[in-house]
Amino acid sequence: METPNQSPDSNPYAASEKVVIDILGDKYVAKQLASRPLRLMAYLVDGLAYTIPMTIAIILLMETNIVPQESVVKAIEAQDFSTLPDIMMLSILLISATVFFINARLLHRDGQTIGKKALKIKIVRTDYTQASLFRILLLRYAVMGLIGTIPVIGNVITLANYLMIFNKDHRCLHDHIADTIVVKIEQPETSQMA
């Protein structure tokens, strides 16, 4: 029997097409996996968060003649960055540490890095609960980092890690190790809260 607002082709027992949303912290987490392009873009933005400030610092140090350009060129040509002047190495170290601590703070508070925050995606457990900083840093990043240092096999496993994103569940090996997923987030709206 057909109800007045129902077409003959619709199925009253079919699952709703609306995205289920849970409250997680002060944000709403859509139970929808982040797409592969979004995850790639977040990864690239995270890389830029390190690269852009370092590049600016290096240019400023060379333009103000604090670091002679010749010493930088020699280090690059020799591929021996240990010969870079101490002030440049200190600048690179400070910038790296600053970006790392900003990311650690965001991961602890929101399950996001700078790139994930910019693209409105976040890391959560597979049951959509908050992933701890320990889980993210140790299981998600450090384990794969250590595996990647193993000669030959490390490269193969690292490649497999990233290729696993093409599975149906969009999870890399580091996601499986840490029992995490990456999902889209949405800001609270009055229409969603009603």
NURO-909383 format. One line per field, with one value per atom (N, C-alpha, C, CB): residue number from 0; residue in three letters; chain; x, y, z. Coordinates in steps of 0.1 Angstrom, whole numbers, plus 2048, in hexadecimal, padded with zeros to 3 digits. Glycine has a CB too. Example, Ala and Ser with C-alpha at 12.3 -4.5 7.8 and 13.67 -1.06 7.14 Angstrom:
2
kelo: [0:0:0:0:1:1:1:1]
roza: [ALA:ALA:ALA:ALA:SER:SER:SER:SER]
fimi: [A:A:A:A:A:A:A:A]
px: [884:87B:884:871:880:889:881:88D]
py: [7C7:7D3:7DF:7D3:7EA:7F5:800:7FA]
pz: [84E:84E:84E:85A:847:847:84F:839]
This chain:
194
kelo: [0:0:0:0:1:1:1:1:2:2:2:2:3:3:3:3:4:4:4:4:5:5:5:5:6:6:6:6:7:7:7:7:8:8:8:8:9:9:9:9:10:10:10:10:11:11:11:11:12:12:12:12:13:13:13:13:14:14:14:14:15:15:15:15:16:16:16:16:17:17:17:17:18:18:18:18:19:19:19:19:20:20:20:20:21:21:21:21:22:22:22:22:23:23:23:23:24:24:24:24:25:25:25:25:26:26:26:26:27:27:27:27:28:28:28:28:29:29:29:29:30:30:30:30:31:31:31:31:32:32:32:32:33:33:33:33:34:34:34:34:35:35:35:35:36:36:36:36:37:37:37:37:38:38:38:38:39:39:39:39:40:40:40:40:41:41:41:41:42:42:42:42:43:43:43:43:44:44:44:44:45:45:45:45:46:46:46:46:47:47:47:47:48:48:48:48:49:49:49:49:50:50:50:50:51:51:51:51:52:52:52:52:53:53:53:53:54:54:54:54:55:55:55:55:56:56:56:56:57:57:57:57:58:58:58:58:59:59:59:59:60:60:60:60:61:61:61:61:62:62:62:62:63:63:63:63:64:64:64:64:65:65:65:65:66:66:66:66:67:67:67:67:68:68:68:68:69:69:69:69:70:70:70:70:71:71:71:71:72:72:72:72:73:73:73:73:74:74:74:74:75:75:75:75:76:76:76:76:77:77:77:77:78:78:78:78:79:79:79:79:80:80:80:80:81:81:81:81:82:82:82:82:83:83:83:83:84:84:84:84:85:85:85:85:86:86:86:86:87:87:87:87:88:88:88:88:89:89:89:89:90:90:90:90:91:91:91:91:92:92:92:92:93:93:93:93:94:94:94:94:95:95:95:95:96:96:96:96:97:97:97:97:98:98:98:98:99:99:99:99:100:100:100:100:101:101:101:101:102:102:102:102:103:103:103:103:104:104:104:104:105:105:105:105:106:106:106:106:107:107:107:107:108:108:108:108:109:109:109:109:110:110:110:110:111:111:111:111:112:112:112:112:113:113:113:113:114:114:114:114:115:115:115:115:116:116:116:116:117:117:117:117:118:118:118:118:119:119:119:119:120:120:120:120:121:121:121:121:122:122:122:122:123:123:123:123:124:124:124:124:125:125:125:125:126:126:126:126:127:127:127:127:128:128:128:128:129:129:129:129:130:130:130:130:131:131:131:131:132:132:132:132:133:133:133:133:134:134:134:134:135:135:135:135:136:136:136:136:137:137:137:137:138:138:138:138:139:139:139:139:140:140:140:140:141:141:141:141:142:142:142:142:143:143:143:143:144:144:144:144:145:145:145:145:146:146:146:146:147:147:147:147:148:148:148:148:149:149:149:149:150:150:150:150:151:151:151:151:152:152:152:152:153:153:153:153:154:154:154:154:155:155:155:155:156:156:156:156:157:157:157:157:158:158:158:158:159:159:159:159:160:160:160:160:161:161:161:161:162:162:162:162:163:163:163:163:164:164:164:164:165:165:165:165:166:166:166:166:167:167:167:167:168:168:168:168:169:169:169:169:170:170:170:170:171:171:171:171:172:172:172:172:173:173:173:173:174:174:174:174:175:175:175:175:176:176:176:176:177:177:177:177:178:178:178:178:179:179:179:179:180:180:180:180:181:181:181:181:182:182:182:182:183:183:183:183:184:184:184:184:185:185:185:185:186:186:186:186:187:187:187:187:188:188:188:188:189:189:189:189:190:190:190:190:191:191:191:191:192:192:192:192:193:193:193:193]
roza: [MET:MET:MET:MET:GLU:GLU:GLU:GLU:THR:THR:THR:THR:PRO:PRO:PRO:PRO:ASN:ASN:ASN:ASN:GLN:GLN:GLN:GLN:SER:SER:SER:SER:PRO:PRO:PRO:PRO:ASP:ASP:ASP:ASP:SER:SER:SER:SER:ASN:ASN:ASN:ASN:PRO:PRO:PRO:PRO:TYR:TYR:TYR:TYR:ALA:ALA:ALA:ALA:ALA:ALA:ALA:ALA:SER:SER:SER:SER:GLU:GLU:GLU:GLU:LYS:LYS:LYS:LYS:VAL:VAL:VAL:VAL:VAL:VAL:VAL:VAL:ILE:ILE:ILE:ILE:ASP:ASP:ASP:ASP:ILE:ILE:ILE:ILE:LEU:LEU:LEU:LEU:GLY:GLY:GLY:GLY:ASP:ASP:ASP:ASP:LYS:LYS:LYS:LYS:TYR:TYR:TYR:TYR:VAL:VAL:VAL:VAL:ALA:ALA:ALA:ALA:LYS:LYS:LYS:LYS:GLN:GLN:GLN:GLN:LEU:LEU:LEU:LEU:ALA:ALA:ALA:ALA:SER:SER:SER:SER:ARG:ARG:ARG:ARG:PRO:PRO:PRO:PRO:LEU:LEU:LEU:LEU:ARG:ARG:ARG:ARG:LEU:LEU:LEU:LEU:MET:MET:MET:MET:ALA:ALA:ALA:ALA:TYR:TYR:TYR:TYR:LEU:LEU:LEU:LEU:VAL:VAL:VAL:VAL:ASP:ASP:ASP:ASP:GLY:GLY:GLY:GLY:LEU:LEU:LEU:LEU:ALA:ALA:ALA:ALA:TYR:TYR:TYR:TYR:THR:THR:THR:THR:ILE:ILE:ILE:ILE:PRO:PRO:PRO:PRO:MET:MET:MET:MET:THR:THR:THR:THR:ILE:ILE:ILE:ILE:ALA:ALA:ALA:ALA:ILE:ILE:ILE:ILE:ILE:ILE:ILE:ILE:LEU:LEU:LEU:LEU:LEU:LEU:LEU:LEU:MET:MET:MET:MET:GLU:GLU:GLU:GLU:THR:THR:THR:THR:ASN:ASN:ASN:ASN:ILE:ILE:ILE:ILE:VAL:VAL:VAL:VAL:PRO:PRO:PRO:PRO:GLN:GLN:GLN:GLN:GLU:GLU:GLU:GLU:SER:SER:SER:SER:VAL:VAL:VAL:VAL:VAL:VAL:VAL:VAL:LYS:LYS:LYS:LYS:ALA:ALA:ALA:ALA:ILE:ILE:ILE:ILE:GLU:GLU:GLU:GLU:ALA:ALA:ALA:ALA:GLN:GLN:GLN:GLN:ASP:ASP:ASP:ASP:PHE:PHE:PHE:PHE:SER:SER:SER:SER:THR:THR:THR:THR:LEU:LEU:LEU:LEU:PRO:PRO:PRO:PRO:ASP:ASP:ASP:ASP:ILE:ILE:ILE:ILE:MET:MET:MET:MET:MET:MET:MET:MET:LEU:LEU:LEU:LEU:SER:SER:SER:SER:ILE:ILE:ILE:ILE:LEU:LEU:LEU:LEU:LEU:LEU:LEU:LEU:ILE:ILE:ILE:ILE:SER:SER:SER:SER:ALA:ALA:ALA:ALA:THR:THR:THR:THR:VAL:VAL:VAL:VAL:PHE:PHE:PHE:PHE:PHE:PHE:PHE:PHE:ILE:ILE:ILE:ILE:ASN:ASN:ASN:ASN:ALA:ALA:ALA:ALA:ARG:ARG:ARG:ARG:LEU:LEU:LEU:LEU:LEU:LEU:LEU:LEU:HIS:HIS:HIS:HIS:ARG:ARG:ARG:ARG:ASP:ASP:ASP:ASP:GLY:GLY:GLY:GLY:GLN:GLN:GLN:GLN:THR:THR:THR:THR:ILE:ILE:ILE:ILE:GLY:GLY:GLY:GLY:LYS:LYS:LYS:LYS:LYS:LYS:LYS:LYS:ALA:ALA:ALA:ALA:LEU:LEU:LEU:LEU:LYS:LYS:LYS:LYS:ILE:ILE:ILE:ILE:LYS:LYS:LYS:LYS:ILE:ILE:ILE:ILE:VAL:VAL:VAL:VAL:ARG:ARG:ARG:ARG:THR:THR:THR:THR:ASP:ASP:ASP:ASP:TYR:TYR:TYR:TYR:THR:THR:THR:THR:GLN:GLN:GLN:GLN:ALA:ALA:ALA:ALA:SER:SER:SER:SER:LEU:LEU:LEU:LEU:PHE:PHE:PHE:PHE:ARG:ARG:ARG:ARG:ILE:ILE:ILE:ILE:LEU:LEU:LEU:LEU:LEU:LEU:LEU:LEU:LEU:LEU:LEU:LEU:ARG:ARG:ARG:ARG:TYR:TYR:TYR:TYR:ALA:ALA:ALA:ALA:VAL:VAL:VAL:VAL:MET:MET:MET:MET:GLY:GLY:GLY:GLY:LEU:LEU:LEU:LEU:ILE:ILE:ILE:ILE:GLY:GLY:GLY:GLY:THR:THR:THR:THR:ILE:ILE:ILE:ILE:PRO:PRO:PRO:PRO:VAL:VAL:VAL:VAL:ILE:ILE:ILE:ILE:GLY:GLY:GLY:GLY:ASN:ASN:ASN:ASN:VAL:VAL:VAL:VAL:ILE:ILE:ILE:ILE:THR:THR:THR:THR:LEU:LEU:LEU:LEU:ALA:ALA:ALA:ALA:ASN:ASN:ASN:ASN:TYR:TYR:TYR:TYR:LEU:LEU:LEU:LEU:MET:MET:MET:MET:ILE:ILE:ILE:ILE:PHE:PHE:PHE:PHE:ASN:ASN:ASN:ASN:LYS:LYS:LYS:LYS:ASP:ASP:ASP:ASP:HIS:HIS:HIS:HIS:ARG:ARG:ARG:ARG:CYS:CYS:CYS:CYS:LEU:LEU:LEU:LEU:HIS:HIS:HIS:HIS:ASP:ASP:ASP:ASP:HIS:HIS:HIS:HIS:ILE:ILE:ILE:ILE:ALA:ALA:ALA:ALA:ASP:ASP:ASP:ASP:THR:THR:THR:THR:ILE:ILE:ILE:ILE:VAL:VAL:VAL:VAL:VAL:VAL:VAL:VAL:LYS:LYS:LYS:LYS:ILE:ILE:ILE:ILE:GLU:GLU:GLU:GLU:GLN:GLN:GLN:GLN:PRO:PRO:PRO:PRO:GLU:GLU:GLU:GLU:THR:THR:THR:THR:SER:SER:SER:SER:GLN:GLN:GLN:GLN:MET:MET:MET:MET:ALA:ALA:ALA:ALA]
fimi: [A:A:A:A:A:A:A:A:A:A:A:A:A:A:A:A:A:A:A:A:A:A:A:A:A:A:A:A:A:A:A:A:A:A:A:A:A:A:A:A:A:A:A:A:A:A:A:A:A:A:A:A:A:A:A:A:A:A:A:A:A:A:A:A:A:A:A:A:A:A:A:A:A:A:A:A:A:A:A:A:A:A:A:A:A:A:A:A:A:A:A:A:A:A:A:A:A:A:A:A:A:A:A:A:A:A:A:A:A:A:A:A:A:A:A:A:A:A:A:A:A:A:A:A:A:A:A:A:A:A:A:A:A:A:A:A:A:A:A:A:A:A:A:A:A:A:A:A:A:A:A:A:A:A:A:A:A:A:A:A:A:A:A:A:A:A:A:A:A:A:A:A:A:A:A:A:A:A:A:A:A:A:A:A:A:A:A:A:A:A:A:A:A:A:A:A:A:A:A:A:A:A:A:A:A:A:A:A:A:A:A:A:A:A:A:A:A:A:A:A:A:A:A:A:A:A:A:A:A:A:A:A:A:A:A:A:A:A:A:A:A:A:A:A:A:A:A:A:A:A:A:A:A:A:A:A:A:A:A:A:A:A:A:A:A:A:A:A:A:A:A:A:A:A:A:A:A:A:A:A:A:A:A:A:A:A:A:A:A:A:A:A:A:A:A:A:A:A:A:A:A:A:A:A:A:A:A:A:A:A:A:A:A:A:A:A:A:A:A:A:A:A:A:A:A:A:A:A:A:A:A:A:A:A:A:A:A:A:A:A:A:A:A:A:A:A:A:A:A:A:A:A:A:A:A:A:A:A:A:A:A:A:A:A:A:A:A:A:A:A:A:A:A:A:A:A:A:A:A:A:A:A:A:A:A:A:A:A:A:A:A:A:A:A:A:A:A:A:A:A:A:A:A:A:A:A:A:A:A:A:A:A:A:A:A:A:A:A:A:A:A:A:A:A:A:A:A:A:A:A:A:A:A:A:A:A:A:A:A:A:A:A:A:A:A:A:A:A:A:A:A:A:A:A:A:A:A:A:A:A:A:A:A:A:A:A:A:A:A:A:A:A:A:A:A:A:A:A:A:A:A:A:A:A:A:A:A:A:A:A:A:A:A:A:A:A:A:A:A:A:A:A:A:A:A:A:A:A:A:A:A:A:A:A:A:A:A:A:A:A:A:A:A:A:A:A:A:A:A:A:A:A:A:A:A:A:A:A:A:A:A:A:A:A:A:A:A:A:A:A:A:A:A:A:A:A:A:A:A:A:A:A:A:A:A:A:A:A:A:A:A:A:A:A:A:A:A:A:A:A:A:A:A:A:A:A:A:A:A:A:A:A:A:A:A:A:A:A:A:A:A:A:A:A:A:A:A:A:A:A:A:A:A:A:A:A:A:A:A:A:A:A:A:A:A:A:A:A:A:A:A:A:A:A:A:A:A:A:A:A:A:A:A:A:A:A:A:A:A:A:A:A:A:A:A:A:A:A:A:A:A:A:A:A:A:A:A:A:A:A:A:A:A:A:A:A:A:A:A:A:A:A:A:A:A:A:A:A:A:A:A:A:A:A:A:A:A:A:A:A:A:A:A:A:A:A:A:A:A:A:A:A:A:A:A:A:A:A:A:A:A:A:A:A:A:A:A:A:A:A:A:A:A:A:A:A:A:A:A:A:A:A:A:A:A:A:A:A:A:A:A:A:A:A:A:A:A:A:A:A:A:A:A:A:A:A:A:A:A:A:A:A:A:A:A:A]
px: [808:800:809:7F7:805:80D:808:80D:811:80E:80D:817:806:805:812:7FC:81C:828:833:82E:82F:839:837:838:842:841:840:84D:83B:83B:848:833:853:860:868:868:863:86B:869:867:873:872:871:87E:866:865:86F:857:875:87E:88C:87B:88F:89D:8A3:89D:8B0:8B7:8B6:8C6:8B6:8B6:8C2:8B4:8C1:8CD:8D4:8C9:8CE:8D4:8E0:8CA:8EA:8F6:8F3:902:8F7:8F5:900:8F5:8FC:906:906:902:912:913:91B:91B:918:91F:92C:917:937:944:94C:94C:94C:952:949:960:94E:945:942:94C:945:942:939:94F:933:92B:933:91E:934:93B:932:944:933:92B:930:92A:928:92D:92E:923:937:939:949:932:94E:95D:962:962:96D:973:978:980:976:97A:989:974:98D:99C:9A2:99E:99B:9A1:9A2:999:998:999:9A5:98C:9A7:9B2:9BF:9B1:9C0:9CC:9CF:9CC:9C5:9C6:9CA:9B9:9C5:9C9:9D7:9C0:9DC:9EA:9F3:9EC:9EF:9F7:9F7:9F1:9EC:9EB:9F4:9DD:9F4:9FD:A0C:9FB:A0F:A1D:A20:A1F:A17:A19:A1A:A0E:A14:A14:A23:A0B:A2B:A39:A41:A3E:A3F:A47:A47:A43:A3B:A3A:A41:A2B:A3F:A47:A56:A42:A5A:A68:A6E:A6B:A67:A6C:A6D:A62:A63:A63:A6F:A56:A71:A7D:A8A:A7C:A8C:A98:A9B:A98:A90:A91:A95:A84:A8E:A91:AA0:A88:AA4:AB2:ABC:AB4:AB9:AC3:AC2:AC0:AB6:AB4:ABA:AA6:ABA:ABF:ACE:AB8:AD4:AE2:AE6:AEB:ADD:AE0:AE6:AD3:AE1:AE7:AEC:ADD:AF8:AFD:AF7:B0C:AF2:AEC:AF5:AE8:B02:B0C:B0C:B1A:B0B:B0B:AFF:B0C:AF3:AE7:AE8:ADB:AED:AEF:AF8:AF4:B04:B0D:B07:B1A:AFF:AF9:AEF:AF2:AE8:ADE:AE5:AD5:AEF:AF7:AFD:B01:B03:B09:AFF:B14:AF3:AE8:AED:AE5:AF3:AF8:AF3:B07:AE7:AE0:AE6:AD1:AEF:AF6:B00:AFD:B03:B0C:B05:B14:AF8:AF0:AF4:AE1:AF4:AF7:AED:AF6:AF2:AEB:ADE:AF3:ADE:AD2:AC7:AD5:ACB:AC1:ABB:AC7:AC4:ABF:AB6:ACC:ABA:AB2:AA4:AB9:AA4:A97:A8E:A99:A94:A8C:A87:A95:A8F:A8B:A80:A97:A81:A76:A69:A7B:A6A:A5E:A57:A61:A60:A5A:A54:A66:A5A:A55:A48:A5F:A47:A3B:A2F:A3E:A32:A27:A23:A2B:A2D:A2A:A21:A36:A24:A1C:A0E:A23:A0D:A00:9F7:A01:9FD:9F6:9F3:9FF:9FC:9F9:9EE:A06:9ED:9E2:9D5:9E5:9D5:9C9:9C4:9CB:9CE:9CB:9C5:9D7:9CB:9C6:9B8:9CF:9B5:9A9:99E:9AA:9A1:997:999:996:9A5:9A7:9AB:99B:9B0:9B4:9C2:9AA:9C8:9D4:9D0:9DE:9DA:9D7:9CF:9E4:9D4:9CE:9C0:9D6:9BE:9B1:9A7:9B2:9AC:9A3:99F:9AA:9A8:9A5:99B:9B2:99B:992:986:99A:984:979:977:96C:982:982:98A:989:987:98E:990:986:999:99C:994:9AB:98C:985:987:976:983:983:979:981:979:96F:961:973:960:953:94E:952:956:953:956:945:95D:961:96E:962:972:97E:98A:97F:993:9A0:9AA:9A6:9B0:9BA:9C6:9BD:9CD:9DA:9E4:9DF:9E4:9ED:9EB:9EC:9DE:9DB:9DF:9CB:9DC:9DF:9EE:9D9:9F6:A04:A0C:A09:A09:A11:A0C:A0F:A00:9FB:9F9:9EE:9F4:9F1:9FE:9E7:A06:A12:A1F:A13:A22:A2F:A32:A31:A28:A2A:A2D:A1D:A26:A29:A36:A1D:A3A:A46:A52:A47:A51:A5B:A5C:A59:A50:A50:A57:A42:A54:A5A:A69:A55:A70:A7E:A85:A82:A7D:A83:A87:A79:A94:A98:A8F:AA6:A8C:A85:A76:A8C:A75:A68:A60:A69:A66:A5F:A59:A69:A60:A5B:A4E:A65:A4F:A44:A38:A48:A3A:A2F:A29:A33:A32:A2D:A24:A39:A29:A21:A13:A28:A13:A07:9FE:A0A:A04:9FC:9F4:A06:9FA:9F3:9E9:9FC:9ED:9E4:9D7:9EC:9D8:9CC:9C0:9CF:9C3:9B8:9AE:9BE:9B2:9A9:99F:9B1:9A0:996:989:99B:97F:971:970:967:977:975:97F:978:986:98F:999:987:99D:9A6:9B4:9A1:9BE:9CC:9D0:9D6:9DC:9E1:9E2:9EF:9E7:9E8:9DA:9EF:9D0:9C2:9BE:9B8:9C2:9BF:9C7:9C2:9D3:9DC:9D6:9EA:9D2:9CD:9BE:9D1:9B7:9A8:9A2:9A4:9A6:9A0:99A:9AB:992:98D:98E:97E:98D:98D:97F:998:978:96A:969:960:95E:95B:954:951:956:94F:947:959:93C:933:931:926:930:92D:91E:931:91B:90D:905:90C:8F9:8EF:8E2:8EE:8DA:8CD:8C4:8C6:8C6:8BE:8C2:8BF:8CF:8D3:8D0:8E2:8CF:8CD:8BE:8D2:8B5:8A7:8A2:89F]
py: [7F4:800:80C:800:816:822:82D:826:834:840:84C:842:857:862:869:86C:86A:870:867:878:85B:851:84D:844:84D:849:83A:84E:834:826:81F:822:826:820:821:827:829:82A:81E:837:81C:810:816:807:814:81A:813:818:808:801:804:7F2:80C:80F:818:816:817:820:82F:81C:838:846:84A:84E:853:858:864:85D:868:873:86D:879:876:872:873:87B:868:868:870:859:879:882:87F:890:87E:87D:889:870:88D:898:892:89F:898:894:8A0:88B:8A3:8B0:8BB:8B2:8C6:8D1:8D1:8DE:8C7:8C6:8BA:8C5:8BA:8AF:8A7:8B4:89A:891:889:887:88B:884:876:88B:86C:85E:85B:854:863:862:862:86C:858:858:864:84B:869:874:86E:87B:875:870:86F:879:867:866:873:85B:87B:888:892:88F:891:89A:896:899:889:885:888:875:887:88B:89A:887:8A2:8B0:8B4:8B8:8AE:8B0:8AD:8A8:8A2:89E:8A8:890:8AD:8B8:8C5:8BA:8C8:8D5:8D3:8D8:8C7:8C5:8C6:8B6:8C2:8C3:8D2:8BC:8DA:8E8:8EF:8EE:8EA:8F1:8F1:8EA:8E7:8E7:8EE:8D8:8EC:8F1:900:8EB:906:914:91D:918:91A:922:920:91F:913:911:918:902:918:91F:92E:91D:934:942:945:946:93D:93F:93E:934:934:933:93F:926:943:94F:95B:951:95D:969:968:96A:95D:95B:95E:94D:95A:95D:96B:953:971:97F:989:982:986:98F:98D:98E:983:980:97A:98C:975:96E:961:96C:95B:94E:951:943:94F:951:947:950:94C:944:939:94C:93C:932:925:938:927:91C:913:920:919:911:90A:91B:911:90A:8FF:915:900:8F5:8E9:8FA:8EC:8E1:8DA:8E7:8E1:8DB:8D2:8E5:8D8:8D1:8C4:8DA:8C5:8BA:8B0:8BF:8B4:8AD:8A9:8A0:8B2:8B1:8BD:8B0:8BB:8C6:8C8:8C3:8BF:8C1:8CD:8B5:8D1:8DC:8EA:8DB:8EA:8F6:8FE:8F4:90B:913:910:922:911:90D:915:90F:922:92A:925:939:920:91A:90D:918:905:8F8:8FA:8EF:904:908:90D:912:915:91A:90F:924:906:8FA:8F2:8F2:8EF:8E7:8EE:8E5:8FB:902:902:911:904:904:8F6:909:8EC:8DE:8DB:8D4:8DF:8DC:8E4:8E0:8F0:8F8:8F2:907:8EF:8E8:8DB:8E7:8D3:8C7:8C9:8BF:8D2:8D4:8DA:8DE:8E2:8E7:8DB:8F1:8D2:8C6:8BD:8BF:8BB:8B3:8B8:8B1:8C5:8CC:8CA:8DB:8CC:8CA:8BB:8CE:8B2:8A3:8A0:89B:8A5:8A2:8A7:8A7:8B4:8BA:8B6:8C9:8B5:8B3:8A7:8BF:8A0:895:89A:88B:8A6:8AC:8B1:8B7:8B1:8B9:8C6:8B1:8CE:8DB:8D8:8E3:8CF:8CB:8C6:8C2:8BD:8B7:8C1:8AB:8CB:8D5:8DE:8DE:8E2:8EA:8E4:8ED:8D6:8CF:8C9:8C5:8CC:8C7:8B8:8CE:8B1:8A3:8A0:89B:895:892:883:897:880:872:86E:870:863:85D:84E:861:848:83A:834:835:827:821:821:813:823:825:833:81E:83C:84B:852:84D:84C:853:85A:849:863:86B:862:876:863:85C:863:859:85C:863:867:859:871:876:86A:882:862:857:84D:84F:84A:841:846:83E:853:85A:85A:868:860:862:855:86B:84C:840:835:83A:832:827:82B:821:837:83B:840:846:848:84E:847:85C:845:840:832:840:829:81B:81B:813:822:822:829:829:833:83A:830:846:828:81E:813:818:80F:804:80A:800:816:81D:81D:82A:81C:81D:810:822:805:7F8:7F8:7EC:7F4:7F4:7EB:7F0:7F0:7E9:7E5:7DC:7DD:7D9:7E5:7CE:7EE:7FA:802:803:803:80A:803:80C:7F6:7EE:7F0:7DF:7EF:7F0:7FE:7EC:808:816:818:820:813:814:80D:80D:801:7F9:801:7EB:808:810:81A:817:822:82C:826:836:81B:815:80F:80A:80C:806:810:802:81D:827:824:835:81C:819:80E:816:808:7FF:806:7F7:7FE:804:80C:7F8:808:810:81C:806:81F:82B:82B:838:820:81F:81A:816:822:81E:814:82A:80E:804:80B:7FF:818:81F:821:82C:822:823:815:826:80A:7FD:7FB:7F2:7FE:7FC:804:801:811:819:818:828:810:80F:81D:809:824:831:832:83C:83C:840:84F:83B:854:862:866:867:86F:872:881:86E:885:893:898:894:8A5:8AB:8B6:8B1:8BA:8C4:8CD:8BF:8DA:8E3:8E2:8F2:8E4:8E4:8EE:8E6:8E9:8F2:8F0:8F0:8FA:8F9:8EE:906:8ED:8E3:8D5:8E4:8D2:8C5:8C2:8C4:8CD:8CB:8C9:8D7:8CC:8CB:8BD:8D4]
pz: [800:800:800:80C:7F8:7F6:7FF:7E7:806:80D:804:819:808:7FF:7FA:805:803:800:7FB:80C:7F7:7F3:7E4:7FC:7DD:7CF:7CE:7C6:7C3:7C2:7C2:7B5:7BE:7BD:7CA:7B2:7D4:7E1:7EA:7E8:7F2:7FB:809:7FA:811:81E:828:823:825:82E:82B:82D:820:81C:827:80E:828:831:82D:833:836:833:82C:83F:822:81B:823:80D:82E:836:83D:840:83F:846:855:842:85C:86B:871:870:87A:880:88F:87D:895:8A4:8A9:8A7:8B5:8BC:8C1:8C7:8BE:8C3:8C7:8B8:8D3:8D8:8D5:8D1:8CF:8CC:8BD:8D0:8B6:8A8:8A5:8A0:899:895:88C:88F:88E:885:87C:88E:86F:866:865:858:866:865:856:86C:850:841:840:839:83A:838:830:832:834:82B:81E:833:814:806:805:7FB:7FC:7F9:7F5:7EE:7EC:7E8:7F4:7DD:7FD:809:812:811:814:81C:816:81E:809:802:803:7F3:802:803:811:7FF:81B:829:82B:833:825:826:820:820:815:80E:816:800:81B:823:830:828:836:841:83D:847:831:82C:82A:81F:825:823:830:81B:83B:848:84D:852:849:84C:842:84E:835:82B:829:81E:82A:827:832:827:83F:849:848:857:845:844:838:842:82D:821:823:815:82A:82D:836:834:840:84A:842:855:83A:832:829:82A:822:819:822:812:82D:835:83B:841:83F:844:839:849:82D:822:81D:816:81C:817:821:815:82E:838:83A:845:832:833:841:830:848:855:851:85E:846:841:833:842:830:822:818:822:80D:803:7FE:7F7:7FE:7F9:801:7F8:80F:818:816:826:813:810:803:810:7F9:7EC:7ED:7E1:7F4:7F5:7FC:7FD:807:80E:806:81B:7FD:7F5:7EA:7EE:7E4:7D9:7DF:7D3:7EB:7F1:7F7:7FB:7F8:7FF:80D:7F7:813:821:829:822:82F:836:844:837:848:855:854:859:848:846:846:839:847:847:854:847:853:85F:86B:85C:877:883:884:88F:881:882:879:87E:86D:864:869:856:86E:874:880:878:888:894:88F:89D:885:880:87B:875:873:86E:879:864:883:88F:897:898:899:8A0:899:8A3:88C:883:884:875:882:882:890:880:89B:8A8:8AA:8B3:8A5:8A7:8A0:8A2:893:88B:891:87C:896:89C:8A9:8A0:8B1:8BD:8BA:8C7:8B0:8AB:8A7:8A0:89F:89A:8A6:890:8AF:8BB:8C3:8C4:8C5:8CC:8C5:8CE:8B8:8B0:8B0:8A2:8AF:8B0:8BD:8AD:8C8:8D5:8D7:8E0:8D3:8D6:8CC:8D5:8BF:8B4:8AC:8AC:8AD:8A4:896:8A3:895:888:888:885:87C:87A:873:871:870:869:85C:867:854:848:849:840:853:855:85A:85F:862:867:85C:872:853:847:83E:83F:83D:834:83B:82C:848:850:850:84A:853:855:862:849:868:874:876:880:87F:883:88F:886:88D:899:899:897:8A4:8A5:89C:8B4:899:890:896:88D:8A3:8A9:8AA:8B7:8A4:8A3:8B0:89F:8B9:8C5:8C3:8D2:8CC:8CB:8CB:8D5:8C2:8C2:8CB:8B4:8D4:8DD:8D6:8E9:8DB:8D6:8D5:8DD:8E0:8E1:8D5:8EE:8D2:8C8:8BA:8C8:8B8:8AB:8A9:8AA:8B3:8B1:8B1:8BC:8BA:8BB:8B1:8C9:8B1:8A9:89A:8AE:898:88A:883:88A:88A:883:887:887:893:897:892:8A6:893:88F:880:892:878:86A:867:862:86F:86D:86F:876:87A:87D:873:88B:86E:864:857:861:854:848:848:846:854:855:852:863:851:84E:83F:851:83C:82E:825:82D:81A:80F:814:80B:81E:822:827:82D:82E:833:827:83A:81C:810:80B:805:80A:805:80E:804:81B:825:825:833:823:823:816:823:80B:7FF:800:7F3:806:809:812:80F:81C:826:81E:82F:815:80E:803:807:7FD:7F3:7F9:7EB:806:80C:80D:81A:80A:80A:7FF:809:7F5:7EA:7ED:7DE:7FA:7FE:800:80B:801:803:80F:803:81A:827:828:832:81D:81D:828:81D:82D:839:834:844:838:836:840:835:83F:849:856:844:857:863:86A:862:862:868:86E:85D:868:86E:87A:863:87A:886:892:883:890:89A:89D:897:895:896:894:8A3:88A:887:879:889:877:86A:869:868:85D:85B:855:851:85C:858:856:863:84F:84D:859:840:85C:867:862:872:869:865:872:860:870:87B:87E:877:88B:88F:887:89E:883:87C:883:86D:883:889:883:889:876:86F:873:860:876:87A:889:878:891:89F:8A2:8A7:899:89B:899:891]
